[in-house]
């Protein structure tokens, strides 16, 4: 079956907001799968319902709980096997040492963007511009993670200094304080966080896209038997229109 992306990135933020407050945050039991999620911005005015993941996992007769966690904590819990999986991550070819199994049908696209405060850097609208010869050396911060780590390696090779950051808030604060010249991170999170701090100065400018990759559900290896069934469930929901219908509903919230 050809690869499809049946949703717009615009919908992604709304769905993420929907999921994180709609699910329980205590240890789940009775067959409920607990998936970790990297920190996300939440807006109080959004009416929160966890329809999409509940609908996906209902196809395999399992309940699901999404637990938002700081990135560093999420990594440790995944590595220790204390979570049933990772809510969403990009497949960048990183060797996961068999700890996680990918549900091989994308759910959301993940866009990593470039952010600056210096108007003179606005012309750096792509990663290629950042790494082209002749660009002045910059202090570049990136949010920890395999994809942004790969991007950071490219910037280091281009002669820039890089900083590995643990939280999005830390990155925004360092950017505004002038401790870094550029921040690289997931646009869904940073755009939402910046919208809640739009009166802070200096203004943060999104200059462009570093990379965009499909995002997948990853399960702990002990749940590997569910991966092909969830893959089929997501595909079936895309085909029958229920996937898109839930995304449209989220966009109306």
C-alpha positions as CSV (number, residue, x, y, z in Angstrom):
1,X,0.0,0.0,0.0
2,X,1.5,3.4,-0.9
3,X,2.6,5.6,1.9
4,X,0.1,8.4,2.7
5,X,0.0,11.3,5.1
6,X,-3.7,12.0,5.5
7,X,-3.4,14.9,7.9
8,X,-2.0,18.4,7.9
9,X,0.7,19.5,10.3
10,X,-1.8,22.2,11.4
11,X,-3.9,19.5,13.0
12,X,-1.0,17.9,14.9
13,X,-0.8,20.5,17.6
14,X,-4.5,20.2,18.4
15,X,-4.4,16.5,18.6
16,X,-1.4,16.5,20.8
17,X,-3.2,19.0,23.1
18,X,-6.2,16.8,23.1
19,X,-4.3,13.7,24.1
20,X,-2.2,14.8,27.0
21,X,-4.9,16.1,29.3
22,X,-7.5,13.6,28.4
23,X,-5.7,10.5,29.6
24,X,-4.9,9.5,33.1
25,X,-1.5,10.3,34.5
26,X,-1.3,7.7,37.2
27,X,0.2,4.2,36.7
28,X,-2.3,2.3,34.5
29,X,-3.3,-1.2,35.0
30,X,-5.8,-3.9,33.8
31,X,-4.2,-4.1,30.4
32,X,-3.8,-0.4,29.8
33,X,-0.7,0.5,27.9
34,X,1.3,3.5,29.2
35,X,3.1,5.4,26.5
36,X,5.6,8.1,27.3
37,X,5.4,11.5,25.5
38,X,8.0,14.2,25.4
39,X,7.0,17.4,27.0
40,X,4.3,19.3,25.1
41,X,2.7,22.7,25.5
42,X,-0.9,22.6,26.7
43,X,-3.5,25.3,26.3
44,X,-6.2,25.5,29.0
45,X,-9.0,26.7,26.6
46,X,-8.7,23.6,24.5
47,X,-11.5,21.0,25.1
48,X,-9.6,17.8,25.6
49,X,-10.7,14.4,24.4
50,X,-8.4,11.5,23.7
51,X,-10.2,10.1,20.7
52,X,-7.5,9.3,18.2
53,X,-5.2,7.0,20.2
54,X,-8.2,5.4,22.0
55,X,-9.7,4.6,18.6
56,X,-6.4,3.2,17.3
57,X,-5.8,0.9,20.3
58,X,-9.5,-0.1,20.5
59,X,-8.8,-2.1,17.3
60,X,-6.5,-4.4,19.4
61,X,-8.8,-4.4,22.5
62,X,-6.4,-2.3,24.6
63,X,-6.7,0.9,26.5
64,X,-4.0,3.4,26.3
65,X,-2.6,6.2,28.6
66,X,-0.3,8.9,27.4
67,X,2.1,10.2,30.1
68,X,3.9,13.5,29.4
69,X,7.4,13.5,30.7
70,X,10.6,15.6,30.5
71,X,12.7,14.3,27.7
72,X,15.6,13.1,29.9
73,X,13.2,11.2,32.2
74,X,11.4,9.8,29.2
75,X,14.6,8.3,27.8
76,X,15.5,6.7,31.1
77,X,12.1,5.1,31.5
78,X,12.1,3.8,28.0
79,X,15.6,2.4,28.5
80,X,14.6,0.7,31.8
81,X,11.5,-0.8,30.3
82,X,9.2,0.9,32.7
83,X,7.0,2.3,29.9
84,X,5.0,0.3,27.4
85,X,6.3,2.5,24.6
86,X,6.9,5.9,23.2
87,X,3.9,8.0,22.0
88,X,5.6,9.4,18.9
89,X,9.1,9.5,17.5
90,X,10.7,9.8,14.1
91,X,12.5,6.9,12.5
92,X,15.9,8.3,11.7
93,X,17.7,4.9,11.5
94,X,18.9,5.1,15.1
95,X,19.7,1.6,16.5
96,X,17.3,1.2,19.5
97,X,19.1,-2.0,20.6
98,X,15.9,-3.9,20.4
99,X,14.2,-2.0,23.2
100,X,11.4,-0.6,21.0
101,X,9.5,-1.9,18.1
102,X,8.1,0.5,15.5
103,X,4.4,0.4,14.5
104,X,5.2,0.8,10.8
105,X,2.5,3.2,9.7
106,X,3.0,7.0,10.4
107,X,0.6,8.9,12.7
108,X,1.8,12.5,12.6
109,X,4.5,14.3,10.7
110,X,7.1,15.9,12.9
111,X,8.6,19.2,11.8
112,X,11.9,20.5,13.3
113,X,12.3,24.2,12.7
114,X,14.9,26.9,13.2
115,X,14.4,29.8,15.6
116,X,16.4,33.1,16.1
117,X,16.1,36.5,17.8
118,X,18.6,38.3,15.6
119,X,16.8,39.7,12.4
120,X,20.1,39.4,10.6
121,X,19.8,35.6,10.8
122,X,16.3,35.5,9.2
123,X,17.8,34.5,5.9
124,X,18.9,31.1,7.4
125,X,15.6,29.5,6.4
126,X,16.9,25.9,5.8
127,X,19.5,23.6,7.3
128,X,21.4,23.8,4.1
129,X,21.8,27.6,4.5
130,X,23.0,27.0,8.1
131,X,25.7,24.6,6.9
132,X,26.8,26.4,3.8
133,X,30.4,27.6,3.6
134,X,30.9,31.2,4.7
135,X,28.1,31.4,7.3
136,X,29.5,33.0,10.4
137,X,30.0,30.7,13.4
138,X,26.9,30.5,15.5
139,X,26.0,29.2,19.0
140,X,23.3,26.6,18.2
141,X,21.1,24.9,20.8
142,X,19.0,21.8,20.0
143,X,16.5,19.8,22.0
144,X,17.9,16.4,22.9
145,X,16.8,13.5,20.8
146,X,18.1,11.4,18.0
147,X,16.8,13.5,15.1
148,X,17.9,16.9,16.4
149,X,21.2,15.2,17.4
150,X,21.8,14.3,13.8
151,X,21.0,17.9,12.8
152,X,23.4,19.2,15.5
153,X,26.2,17.0,14.2
154,X,25.8,18.7,10.8
155,X,25.9,22.1,12.3
156,X,29.1,21.2,14.3
157,X,30.7,19.9,11.1
158,X,29.9,23.3,9.5
159,X,31.9,25.1,12.3
160,X,29.1,26.1,14.7
161,X,29.1,25.5,18.4
162,X,26.3,23.3,19.6
163,X,24.5,22.9,23.0
164,X,22.4,19.9,23.9
165,X,19.4,21.1,25.9
166,X,17.0,19.1,28.1
167,X,13.8,21.2,27.8
168,X,12.1,23.5,25.3
169,X,11.7,26.2,28.0
170,X,15.5,26.1,28.5
171,X,16.1,26.6,24.8
172,X,13.7,29.6,24.6
173,X,15.3,31.3,27.7
174,X,18.8,30.8,26.3
175,X,17.8,32.2,23.0
176,X,16.2,35.3,24.4
177,X,19.2,35.8,26.8
178,X,21.6,35.8,23.9
179,X,23.4,32.7,25.1
180,X,22.6,30.9,21.8
181,X,22.1,32.4,18.4
182,X,19.7,29.7,17.1
183,X,17.4,27.0,18.5
184,X,16.4,23.8,16.7
185,X,13.4,21.9,17.9
186,X,9.9,20.5,17.1
187,X,7.8,23.2,15.7
188,X,4.5,21.9,17.2
189,X,5.9,22.4,20.7
190,X,7.9,25.6,20.2
191,X,5.2,27.4,18.3
192,X,2.7,26.6,21.0
193,X,5.0,27.7,23.8
194,X,6.0,30.9,22.1
195,X,2.3,31.7,21.5
196,X,1.8,31.7,25.3
197,X,4.8,34.1,25.7
198,X,4.2,36.4,22.8
199,X,4.7,39.5,24.9
200,X,8.3,38.5,26.0
201,X,11.2,40.2,24.4
202,X,13.2,39.9,22.3
203,X,10.8,38.4,19.8
204,X,11.6,34.9,18.7
205,X,11.5,34.4,14.9
206,X,10.9,31.1,13.2
207,X,13.1,31.3,10.1
208,X,12.3,28.0,8.4
209,X,12.3,24.2,8.5
210,X,15.3,22.1,9.4
211,X,13.8,18.7,8.5
212,X,10.3,17.1,8.5
213,X,9.9,13.4,9.2
214,X,7.0,11.0,9.7
215,X,6.3,10.1,13.3
216,X,5.5,6.6,14.5
217,X,4.2,4.9,17.6
218,X,7.0,2.8,19.2
219,X,6.2,-0.1,21.6
220,X,8.4,-1.9,24.2
221,X,9.7,-5.1,22.7
222,X,7.4,-7.1,25.0
223,X,4.5,-5.8,23.0
224,X,5.9,-6.6,19.6
225,X,2.9,-8.8,18.8
226,X,0.7,-5.6,18.8
227,X,2.8,-3.7,16.3
228,X,1.5,-5.3,13.0
229,X,-2.1,-5.2,14.4
230,X,-1.8,-1.5,15.2
231,X,-0.2,-0.8,11.8
232,X,-3.2,-2.4,10.2
233,X,-5.6,-0.5,12.5
234,X,-4.1,2.9,11.5
235,X,-4.2,2.0,7.8
236,X,-7.8,0.9,8.1
237,X,-8.8,4.1,9.9
238,X,-7.1,6.2,7.1
239,X,-8.9,4.2,4.5
240,X,-12.4,4.4,6.0
241,X,-12.1,8.1,6.8
242,X,-12.3,7.8,10.6
243,X,-8.7,9.0,11.1
244,X,-9.4,12.2,9.2
245,X,-12.7,12.7,10.9
246,X,-11.1,12.7,14.3
247,X,-8.5,15.2,13.1
248,X,-11.2,17.5,11.7
249,X,-13.0,17.3,15.0
250,X,-9.9,18.3,16.9
251,X,-9.4,21.2,14.6
252,X,-12.8,22.6,15.6
253,X,-11.9,22.6,19.3
